[in-house]
Each structure stands twice: as C-alpha cells, then as structure tokens.
C-alpha cells in the first residue's frame, strides 16, 4: 500500500462514497474462496470495489494512511497440522502493489474481521510492488503503508497456525486495475490440505417425491457438479435424473447439499443413488480435488404420504414452563396457532397453555415450543393433546398433510426439592461438633455438602468436627434426578477462647505494675499469678513488687475460663529492677574485664523514644542508640578510640508523664 504525503492522504484514501461496494462472491469474508495447500490459485481479474476500513495493528492507529479492503479477494482454509504458514502472492504485472492480512475466524462470524482486532494474525501493507506473502525472510511485524522508494519488505515472517482452526486470508489489490495474480502456499510446515475423502451422507425426497435431496459428509466445489446430474445414478428405471443443483452455489463456491430433479415422481419403496464420473469428466471434487469415489452410494426410502406423528418431546426439566416438540418432518409455521390453541394438557392438576412458537426457516420448522401459564411444580403424569386450533386446523407438515387431532404424547414431571437444612452445635474446648440435618422427601437421592475447612459429604445428615472456632460457610445441593436446589447458611462457632495480656516488661520496685487483659471469648473467670506468690481474680489488676537486691525476672501466669468450662493460659516475663534512678556513668574502661566496659544509660526503665548520642572533642558523632540496654564499647568502626573526655546527649519521653526530657554530660574513656 503506497503512502502519500498527508496533504494528499484524505483525497487518495478516503472511501466515503468513492468506490463500488464489494458484492461479488469471494470479495466478502462470508463468501470467501475455499482454498487448498496443494494447488496454485489463479485470479485472472480483480473487480474494483471497497466496503470497509480495516484495523491494522501498529498502523491504522498511527494516522496517515487509511487502510481498507480495496479491490479484495478473500480465501478460507482450515489448518490440519500446526506449524508455520508460508505463501506467495505473485502479481501478473510485477508493477502492481498487493497487500494482505491474515485472520483467525475459528467459531466466529467472518464479518467480525472488520471490528475485532484480536482476530488478526499478521499482514503486510508495504508500498513496494511485486511478490508479497509470508516467508522465512519476512519481518516479524506488520509492515505499514510506505513510500515505494523506501523499498520496505513485502514479506512478513511465517506465522504459526493451529490445527483445527479456520483462517481467512484477504488479498487487497491497491492498484486500480483488473490484472490478477496467483496465490500459492509453500515452504511452510503447517498443513492446510484436507486429505479425507468426500462421501455421500444421506438422501431423502421432497413431498412431491420428484426431487432427491442428497447430503455429503464434507463440502465439494460447486464447479465440479455437472448441472445435468450426470454425476449421479438412480437405482430405478422408473424415473431419471434430469438436473442437479448445488444449494448455495449461486452465492458461493462450495456446498454439501445437492438437489436432484427427477423426470417423474417416485413410488413408495426403497432406492439408492450412487456416484459416477459425470459428463464433465469427473465425479464431485472437494476444494483439494479429492473425489467422491465412483460407486459410492446411499440408500433411502420413499414413504407414502402419511401424517407426521407428534411422538417426540425433549425431556422436560425442573419446574417446566415450556415444552418442546420435535418432528421428523418440517411443519408449516403458518399452521401453528400463536395462541397455542392447537394443544391442550391433561394431568393431576390444571396446566394452561398461553402460546406456541417456532424458529422458522423457509416457512417451516421441526420444533414447536409450547408455553405454559405457570410452571409445573408437583409430581405427576401429564398428556399433551393435539386438537383443532382457533385457526381451524391442527398442525400441517411441509407436504400439506395435517397431523390428526387426538394425537397425544405423555410426559412426567417430578416434585421440586428444597435444600433448606438445620444444624445443632456441640461446643468443645478443642473441637466443636456440628450435626447437620436435611429432611429429605420429594424423591431426593443426592446430597452434596460443602462444610468449609475443605470438608465435604454426600450423606443426608453429616457430622463435622472443627478445630478453628469461627464462622463456617455451609452449602448444600440436593437433587431427585429431575430438580435441584441449593441452600447456603453461615454457622458461627463463637466459643473461641484465648488468654492474652499486656504489661510493661521493665518495671520499678515498689510501684504498681498494670496488667491489662486482652483475652477473647465468653469469659466467666480470670486468674492471675504474679510470680512472687501473689494472685488476683480481677480482669485487669495492678500489682506492686517489692524491691529486689538485684534485678529479678518474674513469670506472670494468666488463665481464663469461659462459659463452657474451657480454659486458656498465657505466660509472660516481668523484670523488676532494684533501682529506677536514671544515670549515665562519668567514666568507663573498655578493657573487656567485664566491669564498666561500655558507656550506657543506667536504669532507663521508664523511658520511651530514647536517643543516646556520644561525641568526641571535635563534635564528631562516635556512637548512637535508641536502646538503653546497649552501650558504646569505645570503638568507631572497630577502631579503638583514644582516652579522653567524651560528651553524651540523652533525650527521652517519660513513660508515666509523657514529658520530653533532655540531659547532657561527659564521660571519660580510660585505657
């Protein structure tokens, strides 16, 4: 695609009202040519047209050129073995500029290629002329529109395609001429050639019994079908095949449905139709030129014109409010009264019909939907009856034969079910037990419990044990094979019990130490043992320790008992110092003799947010800490400092008063 300067781009690329809309078969995604990897596809002319702008990743969102399906042809193929796809588009006139884009249309409407960016695999829109395609020398991106003199690559790297996926290749002829090109698939590792043999699948006759409708197991090329019908032989001499028509061939290139016109109607009986080489020199060929084998045949039976029976209903489900009848032959939609008056229902309780509908194709349908006023909710055996409706007839098949009034079909409805359940909680100290119960009834045969904590059960009344005391989310699904119901409940196990408390770890003698309970649960009793022989049953007591000769650690035990008689315990250490007088020594001797080896704050028991800094005589910081229990060992970065006087600075918050205090002093390092 040639890129012109922006001052001309709108004039040259705008397609609004400028070009013929693409309608020729093969020039739209829905009418794409089916192609095969074994043959070179020759396109001798390219009709001038354009219908859509295109999404080109990395290009159309950058401004400049307008990308469109200009003079396009579309090609459809299926991948049968995953691998890299290689192909070459070779213009008849090597001065022509061709562009292309590849799409994955698996399970998609082909027309979605114009709006869904995710379907795009790769492409090339270089402004250079000559051959283009996907090869090993191609670039690993979509080449945008370019100026011809730039000689941008006309090849993209071979894309990976996946077995079972269906693809569309669009070839756009940027040059406005009727000169064509050839398309060949080669050098890749992917296989897009279908090697399976096409065969006949089924055959039946129309109501007049003068047309045989043949169905094939795969599509064949319309061009391989001889219009005279010479590709087929009918087993009887009472009628001959006069012509053959491929369904859809007038607007496409392949078909799997063929109608054979007969010279006269067939009498009731058994027949077959077989394949032979036609007057065109071949049998039927698929798009990979695989032939339907000579003598391949299919049997069919011609029946007398009899009413189409009302004998098949899709299985009904729980609480049905719609019934679906399925017929062996198409029913004329015009014979179905929309008010549902062609039908009635009898059973153990009233069931009213308020309408009937069908999804019609060509004026007929094989399915009729019957809508009920209310769902059928209780068990019972019902009968659907056919009668003459308000339109003056019953239902009539495509051959004009009415299904007799009085026809009927039976069906069974089962009870609805309820998954509502109850439970009983049995509390324990280490394990809780929940007994779940469902009443059953209404033919329930299946129970599926989700009991939280990765527990499940399929019995009617399970019992579950829990060691985590918290909310449990319970789900039950029940079924009687016809109806299903689901119920959810949250069960709270509220007997969680945990003893816990807080207190300052460091404390002064002869001052009350406050113990605060943080216990959880339905607590009836508190019991404290302070480690010095004293006890308390208060929830959050205060206790005063006498002054020890040396700093002493006490183990404080706290236990709680709940309303279920369960007990929980917690133990924490409490340190009682012999003195709470805060001081900093005026000298220290870091000689590792275990005495006065560090300079630190003493008895800073009631301090918070402590900062202790030490400076040398030149005002340089030699030590800092926020922990009063650690001190300076007289070294800086492992190097011993000289003897002399050092200045210390102490700042802290009083734990009781919350006042900030600042102290300064000196200490002598002695070596």
C-alpha positions in Angstrom: 0.0 0.0 0.0 1.6 3.2 -1.1 1.8 6.0 1.5 1.4 9.5 0.1 2.2 12.7 2.0 -0.6 13.7 4.5 -1.7 16.7 2.4 -3.0 14.2 -0.2 -3.9 11.2 2.0 -7.5 12.1 2.6 -8.1 12.7 -1.1 -6.4 9.5 -2.2 -7.5 7.1 0.5 -11.0 8.2 1.6 -13.6 5.6 0.5 -16.7 7.5 1.6 -19.0 7.3 -1.4 -16.0 6.9 -3.8 -15.9 3.2 -4.6 -18.3 0.4 -5.6 -19.4 -1.7 -2.6 -18.0 -5.3 -2.8 -20.7 -7.8 -3.6 -19.1 -10.3 -6.0 -18.7 -13.8 -4.4 -15.2 -14.1 -3.0 -14.9 -10.3 -2.3 -16.5 -10.5 1.1 -15.5 -12.6 4.2 -18.7 -14.6 4.2 -18.3 -15.6 0.6 -14.5 -16.4 0.7 -13.0 -18.9 -1.8 -12.2 -22.2 -0.1 -8.5 -23.0 -0.9 -6.1 -25.9 -0.5 -2.4 -26.1 0.0 -1.8 -28.4 -3.0 -2.8 -26.1 -5.8 -1.9 -22.6 -7.2 -5.0 -20.4 -7.1 -5.2 -18.2 -10.2 -7.1 -14.9 -10.0 -7.3 -13.5 -13.6 -9.3 -10.4 -12.8 -9.9 -8.2 -9.8 -13.2 -6.2 -9.8 -12.8 -2.7 -8.5 -14.6 -2.2 -5.1 -14.2 -1.3 -1.4 -16.6 -1.7 1.5 -14.8 -1.3 4.8 -11.9 0.4 6.6 -9.6 -2.1 8.3 -7.9 -2.4 11.6 -4.1 -2.9 11.0 -2.3 -3.3 14.4 0.5 -0.8 14.8 -0.5 1.1 11.6 -4.1 2.1 11.4 -3.9 3.8 14.9 -0.9 5.9 13.9 -2.6 8.2 11.5 -1.6 8.8 7.8 -2.9 6.1 5.5 -6.4 4.8 5.6 -6.4 1.0 5.4 -9.3 -0.6 3.6 -10.5 -3.8 1.8 -9.6 -2.2 -1.6 -10.3 -4.5 -4.5 -10.1 -7.5 -2.3 -10.4 -11.3 -2.6 -10.9 -13.4 0.5 -9.6 -17.0 0.9 -10.7 -19.5 3.5 -8.8 -22.6 4.7 -8.5 -24.9 7.7 -5.3 -26.0 9.4 -4.9 -29.8 9.7 -1.4 -29.8 11.2 0.0 -27.0 13.3 3.1 -25.2 12.0 4.3 -22.2 10.1 2.3 -20.9 7.2 4.1 -19.9 4.0 2.6 -18.4 0.9 3.4 -16.2 -2.1 1.1 -13.7 -3.9 2.6 -13.2 -7.4 1.1 -10.3 -9.4 0.7 -10.9 -13.2 2.0 -7.4 -13.6 5.0 -7.1 -11.3 4.5 -3.4 -11.1 1.3 -3.9 -9.2 1.1 -3.4 -5.4 -0.7 -6.1 -3.4 -1.4 -6.1 0.3 -2.7 -8.8 2.6 -3.9 -9.6 6.1 -4.5 -13.0 7.8 -7.3 -13.6 10.3 -8.3 -16.5 12.7 -12.1 -16.9 12.3 -12.5 -20.1 14.4 -16.0 -20.2 15.8 -16.5 -16.6 14.7 -18.7 -14.7 12.2 -16.4 -14.0 9.3 -17.7 -10.4 9.1 -16.2 -9.7 12.6 -12.8 -9.2 11.0 -13.8 -5.6 10.4 -14.2 -4.8 14.1 -12.3 -7.3 16.2 -8.6 -6.7 16.4 -7.9 -10.0 18.3 -8.7 -12.0 15.1 -5.7 -10.5 13.2 -2.7 -12.8 12.9 -0.3 -10.9 10.7 -0.2 -9.0 7.4 1.9 -6.7 5.1 1.0 -3.3 3.7 4.3 -2.3 2.1 4.0 0.3 -0.7 6.5 -1.7 -2.8 5.3 -3.6 -5.8 6.0 -7.2 -6.8 5.7 -10.5 -5.0 4.4 -10.5 -1.4 3.5 -13.1 1.2 4.8 -14.9 4.3 8.3 -16.4 4.2 11.4 -17.1 6.2 12.9 -13.7 5.1 9.9 -11.7 6.2 9.8 -9.1 9.0 8.4 -10.0 12.5 5.8 -7.2 12.4 3.1 -5.9 10.2 4.8 -3.6 7.7 2.7 -0.4 7.4 1.9 1.6 4.3 5.1 3.1 2.8 6.5 5.2 0.0 7.6 2.9 -2.9 11.1 4.3 -3.0 11.7 3.2 0.6 11.7 -0.4 -0.6 10.1 -1.8 2.6 9.9 -5.5 2.8 6.8 -7.0 1.1 7.2 -10.2 3.1 6.1 -11.0 6.7 7.6 -13.8 8.8 5.7 -17.0 8.5 3.0 -17.1 11.3 2.3 -20.1 13.5 -1.2 -21.5 12.8 -3.0 -24.1 14.9 -4.6 -27.4 13.8 -8.4 -27.3 13.9 -8.6 -23.5 13.4 -10.1 -21.8 10.4 -8.4 -18.8 8.8 -9.2 -16.0 6.3 -6.6 -14.5 4.0 -7.5 -11.1 2.5 -5.6 -10.1 -0.6 -6.0 -6.4 -1.4 -5.1 -5.0 -4.9 -4.0 -1.5 -4.2 -3.5 -0.7 -7.9 -6.8 0.1 -9.6 -6.6 -2.4 -12.5 -8.3 -5.6 -13.5 -5.0 -7.5 -13.7 -4.8 -10.5 -11.5 -2.3 -12.7 -9.6 -1.5 -16.2 -8.5 -1.7 -17.5 -4.9 0.4 -20.5 -3.8 1.1 -22.0 -0.4 4.6 -23.3 0.0 7.7 -23.6 2.2 5.8 -23.7 5.5 5.4 -26.6 7.9 1.7 -26.2 8.6 -0.7 -28.5 6.6 -3.8 -26.9 5.1 -4.6 -29.8 2.8 -7.6 -31.9 3.7 -6.8 -35.5 2.7 -10.1 -37.0 3.8 -12.2 -38.5 1.0 -15.6 -36.8 0.5 -18.6 -39.3 0.6 -22.3 -39.3 0.4 -24.0 -39.0 3.8 -27.8 -39.2 3.4 -30.6 -38.8 1.0 -34.4 -38.2 1.1 -37.1 -36.9 -1.2 -39.4 -33.9 -1.2 -43.1 -34.1 -0.6 -43.7 -34.4 -4.4 -41.2 -37.3 -4.5 -39.7 -35.8 -7.7 -36.6 -34.3 -6.0 -33.9 -36.2 -4.2 -32.1 -34.2 -1.6 -28.5 -35.5 -1.2 -26.3 -34.6 1.8 -22.5 -35.0 1.7 -20.1 -35.6 4.6 -18.0 -32.6 3.5 -18.3 -29.7 1.1 -17.5 -30.1 -2.6 -16.7 -27.5 -5.2 -19.8 -26.2 -7.0 -17.8 -26.2 -10.2 -17.3 -30.0 -10.0 -21.1 -30.6 -10.1 -22.5 -31.3 -13.6 -25.8 -29.3 -13.8 -27.2 -32.2 -15.9 -27.0 -34.5 -12.9 -24.7 -36.9 -14.8 -22.6 -37.4 -11.6 -25.4 -39.5 -10.2 -27.2 -42.8 -11.0 -30.6 -43.6 -9.6 -31.2 -47.3 -8.9 -34.6 -47.4 -10.6 -35.6 -47.0 -14.2 -39.0 -45.6 -13.5 -37.5 -42.1 -13.2 -34.3 -40.4 -14.4 -32.2 -37.5 -13.1 -32.7 -34.5 -15.3 -30.6 -31.9 -13.5 -28.6 -31.2 -10.3 -28.5 -28.0 -8.2 -25.9 -27.3 -5.5 -27.6 -25.5 -2.6 -25.9 -22.1 -2.1 -23.8 -22.4 -5.2 -25.4 -19.3 -6.6 -23.7 -17.1 -4.0 -20.7 -19.3 -3.0 -18.1 -21.7 -4.2 -18.8 -24.9 -2.3 -21.8 -26.9 -1.0 -22.6 -30.1 0.9 -26.3 -30.2 -0.2 -27.5 -31.2 -3.7 -31.0 -31.5 -5.1 -31.5 -33.9 -8.0 -34.6 -33.2 -10.2 -36.3 -36.3 -11.4 -38.3 -36.9 -14.6 -41.2 -38.2 -12.6 -42.3 -38.9 -9.0 -41.0 -42.0 -7.3 -43.4 -44.6 -5.9 -43.1 -45.7 -2.3 -40.2 -48.1 -1.9 -36.5 -48.5 -1.3 -33.9 -46.8 -3.6 -30.3 -45.8 -3.7 -28.4 -43.1 -5.6 -24.7 -43.6 -6.5 -21.8 -41.7 -7.9 -20.2 -42.0 -11.3 -17.9 -39.9 -13.5 -20.1 -37.2 -15.0 -20.2 -35.6 -18.4 -17.7 -33.0 -17.1 -15.1 -35.8 -16.8 -15.0 -36.1 -13.0 -17.1 -37.0 -10.0 -17.7 -34.5 -7.3 -14.5 -32.9 -6.0 -13.7 -31.1 -2.8 -11.6 -28.0 -2.8 -8.4 -30.1 -2.5 -9.6 -32.1 -5.6 -10.3 -35.2 -3.6 -13.1 -37.1 -5.5 -16.2 -38.8 -4.1 -15.4 -42.4 -5.1 -17.1 -43.9 -8.1 -20.0 -46.2 -7.0 -20.2 -44.5 -3.6 -23.9 -44.8 -2.8 -26.6 -44.0 -0.3 -29.9 -45.8 0.4 -33.1 -44.0 1.0 -36.8 -44.9 1.3 -39.8 -43.2 -0.2 -42.8 -43.4 2.1 -46.4 -42.9 1.3 -47.7 -39.5 2.2 -48.8 -40.0 5.8 -49.3 -37.6 8.7 -46.2 -36.5 10.5 -46.6 -38.0 14.0 -46.5 -36.0 17.2 -44.3 -38.6 19.0 -41.2 -36.8 20.3 -40.8 -34.3 23.1 -37.5 -33.1 24.5 -37.1 -34.3 28.1 -38.7 -31.8 30.5 -36.7 -30.3 33.3 -37.4 -29.0 36.8 -40.3 -26.5 37.0 -41.1 -26.7 33.3 -42.9 -23.7 31.8 -42.1 -24.6 28.2 -42.4 -27.9 26.3 -40.5 -28.6 23.1 -42.0 -30.9 20.4 -39.6 -32.3 17.8 -40.9 -33.6 14.5 -39.4 -35.9 11.9 -40.5 -33.7 9.0 -40.8 -29.9 8.8 -44.1 -28.4 10.0 -45.5 -25.4 8.2 -45.2 -22.4 10.5 -48.4 -20.9 9.1 -50.3 -23.9 10.6 -49.2 -23.2 14.2 -51.7 -21.0 16.0 -49.7 -18.5 18.0 -52.2 -18.6 20.9 -51.4 -22.3 21.5 -55.0 -23.4 20.8 -53.7 -26.4 18.8 -52.7 -28.0 22.1 -54.1 -28.8 25.5 -52.7 -30.6 28.6 -54.4 -33.0 31.0 -52.9 -34.3 34.2 -53.4 -34.5 38.0 -53.7 -30.7 38.3 -54.5 -27.8 36.0 -52.0 -26.7 33.4 -52.9 -23.9 31.0 -51.2 -23.1 27.6 -50.9 -19.4 26.6 -48.9 -19.6 23.4 -47.0 -21.6 20.8 -44.0 -20.5 18.8 -41.3 -21.8 16.5 -38.0 -20.8 14.9 -38.9 -20.9 11.2 -36.6 -21.3 8.2 -38.1 -21.2 4.8 -41.6 -21.1 6.3 -41.2 -24.4 8.2 -39.8 -25.8 11.4 -39.0 -29.2 13.1 -39.5 -27.8 16.6 -42.6 -26.2 18.3 -42.3 -24.5 21.6 -45.4 -24.6 23.8 -45.5 -22.0 26.6 -47.4 -22.7 29.9 -49.1 -20.0 32.0 -47.3 -21.3 35.2 -44.6 -23.8 35.8 -45.5 -27.4 36.6 -44.2 -27.8 40.1 -45.6 -31.1 41.6 -45.1 -34.7 40.6 -47.5 -36.1 38.1 -48.1 -37.8 34.7 -49.3 -35.4 32.0 -50.6 -35.8 28.5 -50.2 -33.2 25.7 -53.1 -33.4 23.2 -53.3 -32.1 19.7 -56.6 -30.5 18.6 -58.0 -28.2 16.0 -57.0 -24.7 16.9 -58.7 -21.4 16.6 -57.1 -21.2 13.2 -59.4 -24.1 12.0 -56.7 -26.8 11.7 -54.2 -28.8 13.6 -50.5 -28.6 12.6 -49.7 -29.4 8.9 -46.4 -30.7 7.6 -44.5 -29.4 4.5 -46.3 -31.9 2.3 -49.6 -30.4 3.3 -50.6 -33.4 5.4 -52.2 -32.5 8.8 -51.3 -34.4 11.9 -54.6 -35.8 13.2 -56.5 -34.2 16.1 -56.4 -36.5 19.1 -52.6 -37.2 18.7 -51.0 -37.2 22.1 -47.7 -37.6 23.9 -47.2 -38.4 27.6 -44.6 -36.8 29.9 -43.7 -36.9 33.5 -43.0 -34.1 36.0 -41.3 -34.7 39.3 -41.6 -32.7 42.5 -39.4 -29.7 43.2 -37.0 -30.1 46.0 -35.7 -27.8 48.8 -32.1 -27.8 50.1 -33.1 -26.0 53.4 -31.2 -27.7 56.3 -30.9 -27.4 60.0 -27.9 -27.9 62.4 -27.0 -28.5 66.0 -23.8 -27.1 67.5 -22.0 -29.0 70.3 -19.2 -26.9 71.7 -16.0 -28.3 73.0 -12.7 -26.9 74.3 -10.5 -28.1 71.5 -13.0 -29.5 69.0 -16.5 -28.2 68.1 -19.1 -30.6 66.6 -21.9 -29.6 64.2 -24.6 -32.1 63.3 -26.3 -31.2 60.0 -29.7 -32.4 59.1 -31.8 -32.4 55.9 -35.4 -33.8 56.0 -35.2 -35.5 52.5 -38.5 -36.1 50.8 -39.8 -35.5 47.3 -37.7 -38.3 46.0 -34.3 -36.7 46.9 -31.5 -39.2 46.2 -28.4 -36.9 46.2 -26.9 -34.6 48.9 -23.7 -32.7 48.2 -22.4 -30.8 51.3 -19.6 -28.2 51.3 -18.8 -27.8 55.0 -16.0 -25.3 54.9 -12.4 -26.1 56.1 -12.2 -28.3 52.9 -14.8 -30.7 54.3 -17.4 -32.3 52.1 -20.0 -35.0 52.5 -22.6 -36.9 50.4 -24.7 -38.3 53.2 -28.1 -36.9 54.1 -27.2 -36.0 57.7 -23.4 -35.5 58.1 -21.5 -34.6 61.3 -18.4 -32.3 61.0 -15.6 -31.6 63.5 -13.9 -28.2 63.7 -10.8 -27.0 65.5 -11.0 -23.4 64.2 -13.7 -21.6 66.1 -15.1 -19.0 63.6 -17.8 -18.5 61.0 -18.4 -21.5 58.8 -20.0 -21.1 55.3 -22.1 -24.1 54.5 -23.6 -25.1 51.2 -26.0 -28.0 50.4 -27.1 -29.1 46.9 -29.9 -31.7 46.7 -31.4 -33.4 43.7 -34.0 -36.0 42.9 -32.6 -36.6 39.4 -35.1 -34.1 38.0 -35.0 -31.0 40.2 -32.0 -29.5 42.0 -31.9 -26.9 44.8 -29.0 -25.1 46.6 -29.0 -23.6 50.1 -26.4 -21.5 51.9 -26.1 -20.8 55.6 -23.3 -19.3 57.8 -22.8 -21.1 61.2 -20.9 -19.1 63.8 -18.8 -21.1 66.2 -18.4 -18.3 68.8 -16.6 -20.3 71.6 -13.1 -19.1 70.6 -11.1 -18.6 73.8 -7.6 -17.1 74.1 -5.8 -15.7 77.1 -3.6 -12.8 76.5 -2.4 -9.7 78.4 -0.1 -6.7 78.1 2.2 -5.1 80.7 5.5 -3.2 80.6 8.4 -5.7 80.6 10.7 -3.4 82.6 9.3 -2.1 85.8 10.3 -0.3 89.0 10.1 -1.7 92.5 7.5 -0.6 95.0 5.4 0.9 92.2 2.1 -0.6 90.8 2.5 -2.6 87.6 -0.6 -2.5 85.5 -1.7 -5.8 83.8 -4.3 -5.4 81.1 -6.3 -8.4 79.9 -6.7 -8.9 76.1 -8.4 -12.2 76.4 -11.1 -13.2 73.9 -14.2 -15.3 74.4 -17.2 -15.7 76.7 -15.1 -15.3 79.8 -16.5 -16.1 83.3 -13.4 -16.2 85.4 -9.9 -14.6 85.4 -7.0 -15.9 87.4 -3.6 -14.2 87.8 -0.4 -15.5 89.4 2.3 -12.7 89.6 5.3 -15.0 90.3 6.0 -13.7 93.8 3.3 -15.7 95.5 0.6 -13.1 95.0 -2.6 -13.8 93.0 -5.7 -11.9 91.7 -9.1 -12.7 90.1 -9.6 -9.3 88.7 -9.9 -8.8 84.9 -7.0 -6.2 84.7 -5.3 -5.9 88.1 -2.3 -3.8 89.3 0.4 -5.4 91.4 3.3 -3.9 93.3 6.6 -5.8 93.6 9.0 -5.3 96.5 12.5 -4.1 95.8 14.8 -6.9 94.9 18.5 -6.9 95.9 19.4 -7.4 92.2 17.3 -7.1 89.1 14.9 -10.0 89.0 12.6 -11.6 86.4 9.1 -13.0 87.4 6.9 -15.2 85.3 3.3 -13.9 85.3 0.7 -16.6 84.6 -2.8 -15.6 83.4 -5.7 -18.0 82.8 -9.3 -17.5 81.8 -12.3 -19.9 81.9 -15.3 -19.4 79.7 -19.0 -20.3 80.0 -18.3 -23.8 78.5 -15.8 -24.6 81.2 -12.9 -24.3 78.9 -9.6 -22.8 80.0 -6.8 -20.9 78.2 -3.4 -19.8 79.6 -0.8 -17.2 78.9 2.6 -16.6 80.5 4.9 -13.6 80.1 8.1 -12.4 81.9 8.2 -9.2 84.1 11.5 -7.6 85.0 11.7 -5.7 88.3 14.8 -3.6 88.8 16.5 -2.9 92.1 16.6 0.8 91.3 14.9 3.2 88.8 17.4 6.0 89.3 18.3 7.0 85.7 22.1 7.9 85.4 25.0 7.9 82.9 28.4 7.0 84.4 31.1 9.6 84.2 33.8 7.1 83.2 34.2 3.7 81.7 37.1 1.3 81.0 36.6 -0.8 77.8 39.3 -3.4 78.6 37.0 -6.5 78.5 37.3 -7.3 82.1 33.5 -7.4 82.5 33.4 -4.3 84.6 32.4 -0.9 83.2 33.3 -2.0 79.7 30.6 0.2 77.9 29.2 3.6 78.3 25.4 3.4 78.5 22.3 4.8 80.2 21.5 3.1 83.5 18.0 2.2 84.8 16.2 3.9 81.9 13.2 1.8 82.8 10.5 4.4 82.3 11.8 5.9 79.1 10.2 5.9 75.6 11.6 7.2 72.3 15.1 7.3 73.8 18.0 8.8 71.9 21.5 8.4 73.3 24.4 10.0 71.3 28.1 10.3 72.1 30.5 12.8 70.6 34.3 13.3 70.7 36.1 16.5 71.5 35.8 17.7 67.9 32.0 17.3 67.9 32.0 14.2 65.8 29.3 11.6 66.5 31.0 8.4 67.6 28.0 6.4 68.8 24.2 6.5 68.9 21.5 4.1 70.0 17.8 4.0 70.8 18.2 1.0 73.2 19.2 2.0 76.7 20.3 -1.6 77.4 23.2 -1.3 74.9 26.2 1.0 75.1 29.4 2.2 73.5 32.4 0.0 73.7 34.9 2.8 72.9 35.3 1.9 69.2 34.3 3.5 66.0 34.0 1.1 63.0 36.0 -1.4 65.0 38.9 1.0 65.8 39.5 1.8 69.5 39.3 5.5 70.3 41.8 7.3 72.5 41.5 8.0 76.1 39.8 11.3 76.9 36.6 13.1 77.7 33.5 12.5 75.5 30.2 14.3 75.5 26.9 12.4 75.7 23.4 13.6 74.9 20.3 11.9 76.1 16.7 12.6 75.1 13.6 10.6 76.0 9.9 10.7 76.9 8.9 9.8 80.5 6.6 6.7 80.3 4.3 8.0 83.1 4.0 11.7 82.4 4.7 11.7 78.7 7.0 14.7 79.2 10.1 15.0 77.0 13.4 15.3 78.9 16.9 16.2 77.7 20.1 15.5 79.6 23.8 16.2 78.8 27.0 15.2 80.3 30.6 14.0 79.9 32.3 10.7 80.4 35.9 9.8 80.5 37.3 6.9 78.4 40.1 5.3 80.4 42.5 2.8 78.9 
